[in-house]
Every structure is written in C-alpha cells, then in structure tokens.
C-alpha cells in the first residue's frame, strides 16, 4: 500500500484505511484490470488522427490520460 493513502491521517484513521485497503483486494484488482483495459483501448493506433490539425493536442491528451490511469493502478496495487 502506498504511503499516500495514509499521509496526514492520525493513528485510528490510518488503521481504518489500511484495514479497508486489505479487505478490498478483489475490487482493487478488478478496478486495476479495468484501467489497464482502458489504456489498451485508448492507445489503439488510428492513422486518421494525423489528418486532424489538432493531432498533437489529441496525442498529448492521450498520453496524460494514460499517465493518470497508470498512477491509479499504482495506488491500487499492494506495494
């Protein structure tokens, strides 16, 4: 579990978060799978994108979306 889950919390709150995190293994794994699936589908190459004058902005958005999903996956993992 990443430290950011319990950063700034007192002892009881930390224990509650840690307990909830451990008991939600199935749902965390499923959510991580869903995020990984979204990464795969969002990055499917599409040559028509390059016909748009805004393709650089679309690509930057795609990269940011992927980075955000990867961060979420990292938060969902056990360590």
Order of alpha helices (4+ residues) and beta strands (2+ residues): alpha-alpha-alpha
